[in-house]
Amino acid sequence: MTGLALLIPLALMMGLVGLVAFFWALRRGQFDDLEGAANRILIDDEDEPASGQQTHPDAKGEVVAP
């Protein structure tokens, strides 16, 4: 019985923390552009190396870290 007296407030507190984190993310705009994030994975950008990386001339187009 003493375990329930500890676990119930703990569970309520964890739920409250999750709810606060959700509203914080909602205010920061984390859920504004759901379609853009879904479509961004489909964009093929293999033609240009990422910033700070260079292609080695002998590497047949493979990206080599600096």
Helices and strands as residue ranges (DSSP letters): H 2-27, H 34-40, E 54-55, E 63-64
